[in-house]
Amino acid sequence: MNRKLLLFGFFLLTATLCLFGRGRNQDSVDRSAWETVTAFSAFSPLPGISGINTYADHLAWQAVERELLVNIDFQTVPGGEWVRRLEILMASGDLPDFFLRINPRLAEQYGRQGVLMPLNNLINTEIPNLRQIMNQHRSVAGAMTSAEGNIYFFPRLLIDPRLRHDSGIIIREDWVRSLGLPMPSTTDQFYNVLKAFKEGNFNRGGNRNEAPFVGDYRFLIWAFGIGSRGINQENDFFVEDRQLKYGPTDPRYRAALEYLHMLYSDGLIENSSDETYMQKLVGESAGATFGSWAGVLSPYNRLLEAEGKNPGFRGIIPLAGPTGERNSHGNHNELDLDFGGAISSTTSKIDTVARIFDYLYSTEGSVVMSFGIEGDTFILMNGEPRWTSKVLDSSLSFQNYRRAFISDVGTIPHQFNVMGYMENLTPFGIEANRINAESSALNKKPPSLRFSEAELRELQTLEQQLNAFVDDNLDGFISGRQPLSQWNVFQQGLQQLGVIRLVELYNTSFRRFLAASN
């Protein structure tokens, strides 16, 4: 990778953002008669940007204010200070009307303390757009409902399947075709392709000892019909027979380890650090990885093209393992659990706050959050938003322009607009997204689950110990440091660390999820 090119690109972005920086739009509309509500949130502008200091400076929120005739007084703090400042605010009792960018677990914690409002009745009576989504997608209702049966947070929703299937296996198609091989669709074919990459000396870096696959390879365990942590998957569970099962205790996990050990022994896989990951892929010393279409496939192809190389990365469907199943736990659930919104239990302006959240879940609100102000930053063509020349002619990417001036859609509770995601992809990224969304009919990925405070405390201890134990044994079995003849010893260790209790806790929550979903 050309470091000078990267540095030049960074300084160009920073300089451009400074040129485009601007404060809140001022217009001739008389806002004095509009009701004012307060909102508390963290805010993190792009590096180098000037004039954009709070959500109030974003075009999407200005559009919301004009549409609903309401002033939103945003009280924002730097992202790094968010949790500490939130604790101080909650203890003070002097609360805003609503919160943004609050972690759903924090929302439930403060909701149980009576600081945040239970939203069940409000959603049913005053937020029809969200209520309709919950009725049509019952798993959303199940994932929003706390262990006590209350709802305390408004989620960011990824309803369209194309939004959820944003990651997968990425491979150099040109290398595969030059070998006369089909694009791999099974674990056996994947092994054969990686083996051919290595033996065919496709490594442009000149070091034949380097592995042709780089990155987190735990996704290969999913092809054996079981669960494992990995990209976009934070636990080792999977859904089967209407219950949650724990991957590392399943006999299929051993078969997956045998497969991974074979790949490792033949020098075909390497879990590279973040510092060398991109260097190896763009430097053409590796030809396969697992990553997102927007964050890896599309930009890495652009980087290859910029260096005069063939932009040959393509996405492939989830691999079928020995059972023939195609599972990808790397797709997202319908709820984004990183950020949400909540309402203070002390607000006297509940009707106005409810109108704001209802608008965010409307079709119009979804478009506004991703594209800004109609006629200014976007127009509608055949019912679909399209950027205006104001955005198209800027030197910023669509994603950076949105983040800088329109909204931080990754943190806002609303129904994320699918076009706001798809326009970040190259045609090959769009094709990868399509084939993965269509081929992952069998989904064993666990849903987003809610736990009580007591359950969370117990889970934290159990998972910390079990995850560390699984990681150490996983690495040992794959590398050969620990022979697979020690499988029973591994199972005994899991039992001693409380895996049975862990499975009980998860299934208790899963049963609540099913009940709330139905």
N, C-alpha and C positions, 0 to 999 in steps of 0.2 A: 504493500500500500504506500502511495506517495504521501509522506507526512506533510510536505510543503503544500500539496493540493488540499489536504484536510484543514491545515491551518488557514490557508487562504479562504476556504469556504466558510470557516467559522468567523473570521473577521468580516467577511462580506455580509454574512447574516447579521452580525452585531451592528455593523454600520447601517444596514438597511432598516433594521428595527428602529434605530435612533431617528432616522429620517422619517419613518412612518409614524412615530410616536405622536399621540395627541391626547388631549384631555376629553372630558365628557362633552358630548355635543350640546351646544346651546341653541335653542330654537325660540320661536316667538310664542309658543304655547303657554297659556297662563296656568301654571301648576298650583297656584295658591289654594284652589278649591279641592285639590286632590288630598285624599287621606294619606297620612304618612305612617309607615310601619318600619320597624327596625329588624335587621338581620345580622347575625354574627357568623363569621366564617374566616377560615384561613385563605390567603390569597398569595399566589406565587407567579409573578409575571415572568415572561421570558427574559433571559439575561440580556442586558444592554438596552432594553426598551425604556422609553421615557414617556411620561404623560398618562400611563395606564397604571393606576395605583390601587383600584378596588374594582369589584364587579360593576359598580356604577359607571365605569368608563367603558364597559363592553357594550357593543351595539345591540346584542340580543336582549340584555336586561333593559336597555333604553326602550326597545320595542315592547317589552312586557309592560313597562310603566305606562306607555302611551295607550296601549290596547286596553288596559284595565283602569286607567286614570288613577294611578296610585304612585306615590313617591316611596321608594325603598331606600332607607338610610342604612347603607352597608357599613358595618363596623368590622373591619378586617385586621388580621394580624399575620405576620410572616408564618409560612408553613411550619418552620422548625419550632415555633413557639406555641403551636396550636393547642396541644394537649395541656400544657401547663397553664396557659391563659384561660382555657376552657374550665379547668378545675377552679381557678380563682373566681371566674365569673359565676359558676354554679354555686359556689359557697357564699357569694355576696348576696344572692337573692334578688339582685337588680338585673333582671333578665330581659333580653330582646324578645320580639314577638315570635321570631322563628330562627332556625339554625340551618346552615348549609355546610356541606363537606364534613358532616359528622359521621364517624364510623358507626354502623348499625349496632355493634356490640356496646359502644358507649351510649348510644341512644337508649338501648334497653336498660343499661345500668342506671342511667338517670331517670328513666321512666319508672322503674321500680321504686325509686326514691321519691317519686311524686313531683319531680322537677319538670318533666316533660309530659305532654298530654297523650293519653291513649287515643288512638286515631280511628278505632273500629267504627264507631257511630258516625264520626265526621265523614269518613270515606263513603259510608252508605248513604248519607243524606246530602252532603255538600260537595263531593268530589266525584261527579258521575263519570268523568273520563277514566280515572283510575279504577273505579268500581267496575266499569265495563271490561277493562283489561283483565282484572282479577276474575271476573266471571267467565271470560273466554279462555283464560289460561290459569287453571286452578292451581297449578304448581306455584304460581306467583303468590297466591294467597297463603299457601302452605309455608313458603319460605319467609314470608313477612311476619308470620304469627309467632309470638314468643312462647316460651314454655308455659307461661301462665294464661295464654290465650289472648293476650293483648297485642296490638300493633303500635309500635312507637316510632317507626321511621318510614320515610318515603324513599324508595330505592331508585337507582338508575337502572332502567330496564333494557334488555337486549332481546326483544321479542322476535324479530326477524331471524330465521336460522342463519342467514348470511353473516349476521353480526357475531353469532356465537362460534361459528366455524372459521375462526380467523387465523388458525395455525395448523401446521402439519409438517410432513416430511418434504424437504426441499433437496433436489438432486440436479446434477448437471446432465440435462437431457442430451446435449451434444456429445458428451463422453459416452453415454449409454448407446446412442445410435451408431457412433463410430465403431463400437465393438460388435454391432449387429445383434444386440440384445434387446428384448422388450423392456419397457419401463416396468420396474418391479411392482408387483401387487401382492406378493406373499413374502413371508419371512425367508423362505428358501431362495426365492429370486433376489431378494435384497442382499443376502449373503453372497450370492454368485456375482452380483453387480459390483459390490465393494471389493471382492476378491479380484475381479477383472480390472477394476480401477488400479489396484495396487500392482498387480502383475504387468499391466499394460503401461506402467510408468507414466501415468497422466500427471503426476506431481510436477508442476512447473517450477517448484522451488528446488528441485534437484536432490532432495533427501528422500530416498525410497523407504526409509524407516518410519516416516510419518504416516499416520492413519488417514484413510480417505474420508472417514466420517469424523466430524468434530462436534462437540456440544453434549447436552444432556441426553443420554441414550436410554433412560428408563422408560421412555414411551414404548420401547419394544416389548416390555412386559405386558402392555395392554393387549397386544396381538394374541396373547395366550388366554384371553377371556377373563382376566382378573384385574385387580386394582393395584396401583403403585403411585407414589408421589412422583411428580415430574412437572414439566412446564404447564402452568394453569391448573395444576392438581395438587392440593395441599395435604391430602391424607391418602392412606393405603387401602381405602375401602372401595367396594364396588357393589352394584345392585344386582341381585339374582334371586329369583323365586320370591319376590316381594319382601326381601329383607336385605340388610347390609352384611356383607361378608368381608373378612380381612384378608387381603392378598397374601401376605407373607406366611399364613398358616395353611394355604391351599396347596395341594400337590402340584397344581399347574405352575405355581411360582417356582418350584424346583426345575420344571422343564424349561421355564423362561431363563433361569440362571444358567442352565446347561448351554442354552443357545448363546447367551451373552458371553459366557466363558469361551465358547468357540470363536466368536468374533474377536474377542480380546486377544486370545492366544495367537490368532493369525494376524494380529496387528492391524485390524480393520476399524476399530473404534477408539476414540480418545475424548475424554471429557475435558476439553480445553478451557483455560481461564478466559475471562472476558477480554483480557488484554490481547490475547493471541487469536481469539475466535474469528473476528472479522479479517484479520491479517491473513489467516490461512485460507479462508474462503475466497476473498478477493485476490489474494496472491496466488491462487490456483494450486496450493499445495494440498487442498482437500476439496472434495466434490459433493459432499452430502452433509446435511444437518437437519435439525428440527427447529422450526421457528415460525414467526408470523409472516403473513403475506405482506403486510404493510411495513413491518419493521425489519425484515430480512430479505425476502424474495425480491420485492420491487426495488428497494434502494440498493441492494447489492448488485442487481443486474445493471442499474444505472451507473454504479461505480465501475463495474467491469467495462461498460461501454465507454465511459469517460477515459479509461486507460487504453482504449483501442483493442480491448479483448472481446470475445464473443459473450454476450449476455445470456448464458445458457441455463441459468437456474429455472427449474419448473417445480411445481407442486404435484405430488402424487396422492392417490387415495390411501386411506389407512390400510396397513398391511393385514392380510388374512394369515392367521397362525394355524396351528395344527387342527383346531376345531372348525376352521373356515370362517370364524367371526371376524368382523372388522370393527374394532373398538378404538375410539380416540377420547381419552379423558382430557386431552389438551384443548377441547372446545370449552367455551364458557357456559355457565348456567344462565338462566333468564334474568337473574338478579346479580348486579355487581355489588359485592359485599365490602368494597373499599370505602365507598362514600355514600352518604344519604342525606336526607333532610329531616327536620323534626320541628315541633311546635312547642313553645313554652306553655306550661300549665297556668301561667299568670297573665297571659295576653288578654287584653280586652277587645282585640280586633280580630277575632277568630273568623268572622265572615270574610274579611278582606284577605287574610292569609290563606284561607281555604280557596278563594278565587285564584290566587297566584299559583298554588300547587295544581289546581284543576287545569289551569291553562297550560302548565308545563307538560301535562300528560295528554293534551289534545294534539290532533294532527298538525294544526297550525303552530302550536308551541314547539313541537318536535322539529319542524322546519326552521323556525326562528332561532332555536338554540344552536343549530348547526350552520345556518347560512346568514343570519343577521336580519337586515331590513330589506323588505321587498322593494324593488326599484332602485335600491342603492347598491347592495352587495349581491343581490340575486334577483332573478325573475323566474316566473313559472312558465314552463313550456310543456304542453300536454299534461299538466298537473304535476310535473316534477321540477324541483328547483335546479336552476343553472346559474353559475356565477356570472356576474356582469364583468365588463371590461375593467372596472375598478380593481377587481381581484385578479382577473386573468392577466392584466398588464403589469401587476406588481412583480417584483423580483423574489417575493416570498413564495414558498410552496403553499398549497391550499391549507395544509395542516398547520403550518406556522402562522399564516395570516389569520386563520380562525382563532388559534390560541392567543394571538397578540391582540386582536381587535374585536372579535365577535363574542366568543364565550369559551370557557374551559369545559367543554362538553364531557370530558372524562370524569368530572367531579360533581356535575349538576344532577339532582334527582329529576329525571324526565324519561320519556321514551326515546331512546337514541334513534336518530333518523338513519335509515340504512344507506341512503344516498350520501350522507355526510361521511360514511365510512368508505363506500365503494370508490369514491372519486380520489381516494389516496392510492389506489392500486393501479399498477400497469395492467395491460390486457392479460398478461400471463398470471398476474395476481388474481384477477377476476376469475379466470378459468380455474385456478387452483381452489379458490373459494367455492365455486360452483360444484366441482366434482366432489369435494369433501362434504359439503352440505347435503348432497344427494346420496352419498354412499354410506353415511353414518346413521342408518335407520335404527340400528341396534345400539342403544346408548346405555352403558352400564355405569356411567359417571354418577356419583351420588349427588343429590340435590343440595342446595344451601340449607343448612340445618340451624336451628336455634336451641340454645341450652340455657338452663337456669344458672344462677350464680353459683350454687353449690356444685352443680355438674361441671361448670367451667373450671372451678378450682381443682376438682378431682381430675378432669381431663388434662389440665396443664401439666400436672405431675406425671401422669401415666404416659402421655404422648411424648413428653420431653425424654423420658427414659427409653421408651420403646423405639422412638424414631432414631435415637442415637445408636441403639443396639442393632436395629435393622440396617442402618447405613453402614455400620462397621462390618457386619456380616455380608451384606450385599457386595461391598467392595472386595472383601476377602474371597468370596466365592467366584466372583467374576475374574479377578486377577489371578486366581489359583493359589493365593497365599493361604487359603483355607479350603481343603478338599470338600467336595460335595458329599463325601461319606460322613461328614459332620452335620448333615441335615437334621438328624434327630436331636443332636445337642443344641442346634439352633432353635428347634421347636420347644425344647425344654426351657431354654432361656426366655423365650417369649411368655411361656406359662408363668414362670417365676416372676416376671416383671408385670403381670396383671393383664395380659391380653384378653382374657375372658371378661374381665370387668370393663375393659375398653369397648369391646364389642357390645356388651349390654347397654352401656351409656349411649352409644351411637344408635342402636336399634330402638331404644326408648324415644330418642328424639325423632327418629325416622317414622315411628308409629304416630307420633303427634303430627308430623308433617303430612302423612297420608290422611289422617283424620281432618286436619284443617283444609287440605286440598279438596276433600270430598264434601 
